[in-house]
Amino acid sequence: MRMVTAIIKPFKLDDVREALAEVGVQGVTVTEVKGFGRQKGHTELYRGAEYVVDFLPKIKLEVAVADDQVERVVEAISHAANTGKIGDGKIFVSVLERVIRIRTGETDQDAL
């Protein structure tokens, strides 16, 4: 089992959600986050004053999947979230040791 974590631009959320549904993903956790990478933020003008926005709004998606789904999920996210511009985000894949569904007590693959 793997945890696929993706950081994407907020306006790409619907596209990514639809792409994940097409490859059979049943559950996704979505969190609004802020951060920066190579783009290092930007400057904005507000009421005549210029200020630096260091942390940009992003969306963090977390998807727990079986090992055989990982490549399809990563491909779906990367295609749907791609704009070709800086700040498109990143995808992280990590190992899940154990999963438990609280309601039923199911574990591991059955809990996904």
KEZAMAR-900328 format. One record per residue: residue in three letters; x, y, z of N, C-alpha, C in turn; chain. Coordinates in Angstrom, 3 decimals, decimal comma. Atoms other than C-alpha are relative to their C-alpha. Layout:
BEGIN
+-----+----------+----------+----------+----------+----------+----------+----------+----------+----------+---+
|   r |     n_c1 |     n_c2 |     n_c3 |    ca_c1 |    ca_c2 |    ca_c3 |     c_c1 |     c_c2 |     c_c3 | c |
+-----+----------+----------+----------+----------+----------+----------+----------+----------+----------+---+
| ALA |        X |        Y |        Z |        X |        Y |        Z |        X |        Y |        Z | A |
...
+-----+----------+----------+----------+----------+----------+----------+----------+----------+----------+---+
//
This chain:
BEGIN
+-----+----------+----------+----------+----------+----------+----------+----------+----------+----------+---+
|   r |     n_c1 |     n_c2 |     n_c3 |    ca_c1 |    ca_c2 |    ca_c3 |     c_c1 |     c_c2 |     c_c3 | c |
+-----+----------+----------+----------+----------+----------+----------+----------+----------+----------+---+
| MET |    0,841 |   -1,170 |    0,000 |    0,000 |    0,000 |    0,000 |    0,887 |    1,234 |    0,000 | A |
| ARG |   -0,756 |   -1,238 |    0,106 |    1,141 |    3,524 |   -0,723 |   -0,895 |    1,201 |    0,321 | A |
| MET |    0,679 |   -1,284 |   -0,185 |    0,206 |    7,061 |    0,288 |    0,544 |    0,927 |   -1,071 | A |
| VAL |   -0,381 |   -0,964 |    1,028 |    0,259 |    9,435 |   -2,667 |   -0,452 |    1,367 |    0,495 | A |
| THR |    0,272 |   -1,356 |   -0,454 |    0,502 |   13,065 |   -1,547 |    0,370 |    0,949 |   -1,129 | A |
| ALA |   -0,260 |   -0,950 |    1,081 |    0,216 |   15,835 |   -4,119 |   -0,293 |    1,416 |    0,481 | A |
| ILE |    0,209 |   -1,419 |   -0,248 |    0,584 |   19,589 |   -3,776 |   -0,265 |    0,627 |   -1,361 | A |
| ILE |    0,395 |   -0,533 |    1,309 |   -1,264 |   21,352 |   -6,613 |   -0,541 |    1,417 |    0,133 | A |
| LYS |    0,626 |   -1,322 |    0,022 |   -2,625 |   24,735 |   -7,646 |   -1,490 |   -0,159 |    0,300 | A |
| PRO |    1,408 |    0,138 |   -0,401 |   -6,096 |   25,364 |   -6,178 |   -0,995 |   -0,135 |   -1,152 | A |
| PHE |    0,976 |    0,046 |    1,093 |   -7,852 |   25,900 |   -9,511 |    0,040 |   -1,312 |   -0,782 | A |
| LYS |   -0,100 |    1,286 |    0,669 |   -6,750 |   22,430 |  -10,669 |   -0,680 |   -1,128 |    0,783 | A |
| LEU |    0,590 |    1,028 |   -0,856 |   -8,583 |   20,581 |   -7,875 |   -1,091 |   -0,801 |   -0,699 | A |
| ASP |    1,096 |    0,724 |    0,656 |  -11,701 |   19,709 |   -9,892 |    0,512 |   -0,917 |   -1,099 | A |
| ASP |   -0,577 |    0,823 |    1,067 |   -9,640 |   18,449 |  -12,840 |    0,667 |   -1,248 |    0,577 | A |
| VAL |   -0,696 |    1,123 |   -0,622 |   -7,532 |   16,252 |  -10,556 |   -1,001 |   -0,972 |    0,619 | A |
| ARG |    1,019 |    0,866 |   -0,606 |  -10,569 |   14,931 |   -8,675 |   -0,682 |   -0,861 |   -1,064 | A |
| GLU |    0,633 |    0,748 |    1,089 |  -12,226 |   13,926 |  -11,966 |    0,948 |   -1,053 |   -0,565 | A |
| ALA |   -0,984 |    0,951 |    0,526 |   -9,021 |   12,271 |  -13,208 |    0,178 |   -1,175 |    0,953 | A |
| LEU |   -0,128 |    1,072 |   -0,975 |   -8,725 |   10,289 |   -9,977 |   -1,229 |   -0,913 |   -0,010 | A |
| ALA |    1,222 |    0,802 |    0,070 |  -12,347 |    9,154 |  -10,210 |    0,038 |   -0,930 |   -1,217 | A |
| GLU |   -0,082 |    0,802 |    1,223 |  -11,669 |    7,897 |  -13,755 |    0,919 |   -1,214 |    0,155 | A |
| VAL |   -0,903 |    1,144 |   -0,205 |   -8,827 |    5,642 |  -12,530 |   -0,421 |   -0,859 |    1,189 | A |
| GLY |    0,565 |    0,868 |   -1,023 |  -10,985 |    4,205 |   -9,739 |    0,309 |    0,356 |    1,436 | A |
| VAL |   -0,268 |   -0,414 |   -1,379 |   -9,901 |    6,184 |   -6,669 |   -1,321 |    0,325 |    0,679 | A |
| GLN |    1,260 |   -0,196 |   -0,699 |  -12,694 |    6,132 |   -4,098 |    0,058 |    1,057 |    1,084 | A |
| GLY |   -0,082 |   -0,962 |   -1,088 |  -11,388 |    8,423 |   -1,374 |    1,223 |    0,880 |   -0,106 | A |
| VAL |   -1,083 |   -0,976 |    0,051 |   -9,274 |   11,562 |   -1,262 |   -0,167 |    0,952 |    1,181 | A |
| THR |    0,024 |   -1,024 |   -1,032 |   -8,370 |   13,877 |    1,596 |    0,596 |    1,270 |   -0,599 | A |
| VAL |   -0,439 |   -1,270 |    0,577 |   -8,053 |   17,542 |    0,567 |    0,185 |    1,011 |    1,126 | A |
| THR |   -0,318 |   -1,013 |   -1,003 |   -6,402 |   20,252 |    2,675 |    0,469 |    1,259 |   -0,702 | A |
| GLU |   -0,519 |   -1,269 |    0,513 |   -5,895 |   23,926 |    1,912 |    1,269 |    0,322 |    0,769 | A |
| VAL |   -1,294 |   -0,272 |   -0,624 |   -2,239 |   24,727 |    2,577 |    0,635 |    1,222 |   -0,652 | A |
| LYS |   -0,786 |   -1,091 |    0,586 |    0,260 |   27,503 |    1,924 |    1,447 |   -0,422 |   -0,020 | A |
| GLY |   -1,408 |    0,352 |    0,080 |    3,844 |   27,178 |    0,819 |    0,662 |    0,687 |   -1,171 | A |
| PHE |   -0,723 |   -0,508 |    1,159 |    6,509 |   28,099 |   -1,659 |    1,117 |   -0,954 |   -0,359 | A |
| GLY |   -1,109 |    0,804 |    0,499 |    9,112 |   26,393 |   -3,757 |    0,941 |    0,914 |   -0,739 | A |
| ARG |   -0,910 |   -0,809 |    0,803 |   11,268 |   27,760 |   -6,514 |   -0,554 |    1,366 |   -0,349 | A |
| GLN |    0,576 |   -1,287 |    0,385 |    8,804 |   30,548 |   -7,266 |    0,179 |    1,063 |    1,076 | A |
| LYS |   -0,330 |   -0,918 |   -1,099 |    9,583 |   32,146 |   -3,861 |   -1,053 |    1,086 |    0,245 | A |
| GLY |    1,050 |   -0,988 |   -0,245 |    6,240 |   33,952 |   -3,645 |   -0,006 |    1,087 |   -1,056 | A |
| HIS |    0,075 |   -1,122 |    0,941 |    5,448 |   37,257 |   -5,350 |   -0,406 |    1,259 |    0,756 | A |
| THR |    0,430 |   -1,249 |   -0,628 |    4,637 |   40,902 |   -4,661 |   -1,402 |    0,350 |   -0,493 | A |
| GLU |    1,345 |   -0,438 |    0,356 |    1,115 |   42,325 |   -4,626 |   -0,180 |    1,436 |    0,443 | A |
| LEU |    0,330 |   -1,376 |   -0,349 |   -0,352 |   45,815 |   -4,467 |   -1,354 |    0,002 |    0,692 | A |
| TYR |    1,251 |   -0,057 |   -0,745 |   -3,029 |   46,428 |   -1,815 |   -0,161 |    1,394 |    0,577 | A |
| ARG |    0,281 |   -1,369 |   -0,446 |   -4,517 |   49,886 |   -1,225 |    1,224 |    0,900 |   -0,118 | A |
| GLY |   -1,142 |   -0,866 |    0,285 |   -1,485 |   51,518 |   -2,747 |    1,310 |   -0,439 |    0,619 | A |
| ALA |   -1,232 |    0,471 |   -0,639 |    1,039 |   49,591 |   -0,658 |    0,410 |   -1,337 |   -0,614 | A |
| GLU |   -0,514 |    1,237 |    0,557 |    3,236 |   46,888 |   -2,112 |    0,504 |   -0,893 |    1,132 | A |
| TYR |   -0,490 |    0,918 |   -1,022 |    3,888 |   43,823 |   -0,018 |    0,326 |   -1,349 |   -0,633 | A |
| VAL |   -0,465 |    1,287 |    0,510 |    5,514 |   40,415 |   -0,490 |   -0,886 |   -1,113 |    0,565 | A |
| VAL |    0,749 |    1,185 |   -0,389 |    3,413 |   37,258 |   -0,414 |    0,976 |   -1,169 |   -0,077 | A |
| ASP |   -1,001 |    1,069 |   -0,032 |    5,887 |   34,593 |    0,704 |   -0,620 |   -1,376 |   -0,210 | A |
| PHE |    0,635 |    1,310 |    0,073 |    3,488 |   31,682 |    1,021 |   -1,219 |    0,075 |   -0,899 | A |
| LEU |    1,085 |    0,002 |    0,969 |    1,178 |   30,912 |   -1,877 |   -1,022 |   -1,080 |    0,345 | A |
| PRO |    1,024 |    1,015 |   -0,291 |   -2,147 |   29,067 |   -1,511 |    0,157 |   -1,205 |   -0,919 | A |
| LYS |   -0,099 |    1,261 |    0,732 |   -1,979 |   25,428 |   -2,583 |   -1,045 |   -0,955 |    0,552 | A |
| ILE |    0,883 |    1,072 |   -0,456 |   -4,085 |   22,285 |   -2,255 |    0,855 |   -1,248 |    0,201 | A |
| LYS |   -0,706 |    1,247 |   -0,283 |   -2,719 |   19,135 |   -0,631 |   -1,006 |   -1,148 |   -0,083 | A |
| LEU |    0,839 |    1,185 |    0,165 |   -4,285 |   15,850 |   -1,755 |    0,725 |   -1,195 |    0,590 | A |
| GLU |   -0,568 |    1,234 |   -0,524 |   -3,712 |   12,585 |    0,076 |   -0,899 |   -1,154 |   -0,424 | A |
| VAL |    0,744 |    1,138 |    0,516 |   -4,739 |    9,289 |   -1,489 |    0,724 |   -1,278 |    0,415 | A |
| ALA |   -0,557 |    1,294 |   -0,357 |   -4,129 |    5,839 |    0,003 |   -0,446 |   -1,005 |   -1,056 | A |
| VAL |    0,321 |    0,916 |    1,098 |   -3,928 |    3,238 |   -2,767 |    0,776 |   -1,305 |    0,133 | A |
| ALA |   -0,712 |    1,274 |    0,087 |   -2,935 |   -0,365 |   -3,394 |    1,218 |    0,177 |   -0,902 | A |
| ASP |   -1,242 |   -0,115 |    0,770 |    0,514 |   -0,912 |   -4,877 |   -0,228 |   -0,004 |   -1,510 | A |
| ASP |    0,223 |    0,098 |    1,445 |   -0,897 |   -1,808 |   -8,302 |   -0,703 |    1,224 |   -0,593 | A |
| GLN |    0,657 |   -1,215 |    0,491 |   -2,750 |    1,539 |   -8,549 |    0,919 |    1,217 |   -0,025 | A |
| VAL |   -0,854 |   -1,175 |   -0,206 |    0,188 |    3,831 |   -7,765 |    0,323 |    0,722 |   -1,298 | A |
| GLU |   -0,417 |   -0,655 |    1,247 |    1,388 |    4,489 |  -11,312 |   -1,163 |    0,693 |   -0,697 | A |
| ARG |    1,173 |   -0,624 |    0,623 |   -2,126 |    5,173 |  -12,647 |   -0,394 |    1,270 |    0,733 | A |
| VAL |    0,371 |   -1,167 |   -0,811 |   -2,828 |    7,581 |   -9,764 |    0,989 |    1,138 |   -0,218 | A |
| VAL |   -1,030 |   -1,029 |    0,208 |    0,481 |    9,432 |  -10,167 |   -0,145 |    0,622 |   -1,391 | A |
| GLU |    0,169 |   -0,502 |    1,366 |   -0,057 |    9,716 |  -13,931 |   -1,250 |    0,877 |   -0,115 | A |
| ALA |    1,244 |   -0,782 |    0,055 |   -3,648 |   10,946 |  -13,488 |    0,192 |    1,372 |    0,637 | A |
| ILE |   -0,228 |   -1,281 |   -0,676 |   -2,577 |   13,641 |  -11,017 |    0,921 |    0,884 |   -0,821 | A |
| SER |   -0,972 |   -0,829 |    0,712 |    0,411 |   14,800 |  -13,036 |   -0,572 |    0,554 |   -1,302 | A |
| HIS |    0,600 |   -0,515 |    1,230 |   -1,581 |   15,101 |  -16,272 |   -1,068 |    1,053 |    0,298 | A |
| ALA |    1,106 |   -0,924 |   -0,301 |   -4,591 |   16,812 |  -14,677 |    0,479 |    1,304 |    0,636 | A |
| ALA |   -0,477 |   -1,196 |   -0,714 |   -2,550 |   19,271 |  -12,561 |    1,001 |    0,819 |   -0,804 | A |
| ASN |   -1,047 |   -0,665 |    0,779 |   -0,067 |   20,247 |  -15,272 |   -0,521 |    1,218 |   -0,762 | A |
| THR |    0,279 |   -1,201 |    0,794 |   -0,217 |   23,811 |  -16,603 |    1,213 |    0,375 |   -0,841 | A |
| GLY |   -1,231 |   -0,326 |    0,703 |    3,373 |   23,903 |  -17,829 |    0,705 |    1,223 |    0,549 | A |
| LYS |   -0,586 |   -1,199 |   -0,596 |    4,132 |   26,867 |  -15,594 |    0,578 |   -0,322 |    1,369 | A |
| ILE |   -0,617 |    0,188 |   -1,305 |    6,205 |   27,221 |  -12,455 |   -1,079 |   -0,021 |    1,087 | A |
| GLY |    0,965 |    0,091 |   -1,096 |    4,350 |   26,250 |   -9,281 |   -1,070 |   -1,038 |   -0,190 | A |
| ASP |    1,007 |    1,046 |    0,220 |    2,410 |   23,284 |  -10,697 |   -0,086 |   -0,968 |    1,171 | A |
| GLY |    0,045 |    0,822 |   -1,206 |    3,373 |   21,324 |   -7,586 |    0,901 |   -1,206 |   -0,061 | A |
| LYS |   -0,808 |    1,210 |   -0,130 |    4,857 |   18,011 |   -6,576 |   -0,897 |   -1,158 |    0,430 | A |
| ILE |    0,677 |    1,219 |   -0,431 |    3,785 |   14,413 |   -5,985 |    1,003 |   -0,817 |    0,797 | A |
| PHE |   -0,837 |    0,826 |   -0,863 |    5,198 |   12,312 |   -3,150 |   -0,673 |   -1,353 |    0,175 | A |
| VAL |    0,531 |    1,341 |   -0,206 |    4,771 |    8,549 |   -2,845 |    0,763 |   -0,622 |    1,167 | A |
| SER |   -0,641 |    0,612 |   -1,165 |    5,437 |    6,860 |    0,496 |   -0,709 |   -1,317 |    0,338 | A |
| VAL |    0,522 |    1,316 |   -0,378 |    4,897 |    3,401 |    1,952 |   -0,954 |    0,139 |    1,184 | A |
| LEU |    0,949 |    0,091 |   -1,117 |    1,879 |    2,732 |    4,181 |    0,180 |   -1,361 |    0,651 | A |
| GLU |   -0,199 |    1,270 |   -0,687 |    2,572 |    0,091 |    6,788 |   -1,310 |   -0,660 |    0,389 | A |
| ARG |    1,249 |    0,583 |   -0,488 |   -0,959 |   -0,335 |    8,081 |   -1,143 |    0,982 |   -0,189 | A |
| VAL |    1,219 |   -0,794 |    0,135 |   -4,490 |    0,917 |    7,412 |   -1,112 |   -0,730 |    0,741 | A |
| ILE |    1,120 |    0,593 |   -0,737 |   -7,518 |    0,355 |    9,652 |   -1,238 |    0,863 |   -0,225 | A |
| ARG |    1,275 |   -0,715 |    0,123 |  -11,106 |    1,310 |    8,875 |   -0,650 |   -0,036 |    1,374 | A |
| ILE |    0,482 |   -0,089 |   -1,380 |  -12,452 |    2,506 |   12,213 |   -1,378 |   -0,640 |    0,174 | A |
| ARG |    1,370 |    0,482 |   -0,146 |  -16,124 |    1,665 |   11,619 |   -0,096 |   -1,519 |    0,029 | A |
| THR |    0,170 |    1,443 |    0,148 |  -15,665 |   -1,990 |   10,603 |    1,164 |   -0,811 |    0,580 | A |
| GLY |   -1,177 |    0,725 |   -0,467 |  -12,201 |   -2,887 |   11,879 |    0,792 |   -0,656 |   -1,112 | A |
| GLU |   -0,732 |    0,565 |    1,130 |  -11,113 |   -3,908 |    8,384 |    1,430 |    0,564 |   -0,003 | A |
| THR |   -1,383 |   -0,451 |    0,007 |   -7,366 |   -3,700 |    7,881 |    0,609 |   -0,090 |   -1,399 | A |
| ASP |   -0,837 |   -0,022 |    1,195 |   -4,865 |   -2,988 |    5,110 |   -0,810 |    0,128 |   -1,299 | A |
| GLN |    0,650 |   -0,130 |    1,310 |   -6,136 |   -3,642 |    1,540 |   -1,527 |    0,095 |    0,123 | A |
| ASP |    1,451 |   -0,028 |   -0,179 |   -9,700 |   -4,272 |    2,763 |   -0,488 |    1,354 |    0,499 | A |
| ALA |    0,386 |   -1,304 |   -0,555 |   -9,725 |   -0,896 |    4,523 |    0,082 |    1,129 |   -1,022 | A |
| LEU |   -0,104 |   -1,032 |    1,021 |   -8,816 |    1,038 |    1,395 |   -1,307 |    0,109 |   -0,750 | A |
+-----+----------+----------+----------+----------+----------+----------+----------+----------+----------+---+
//
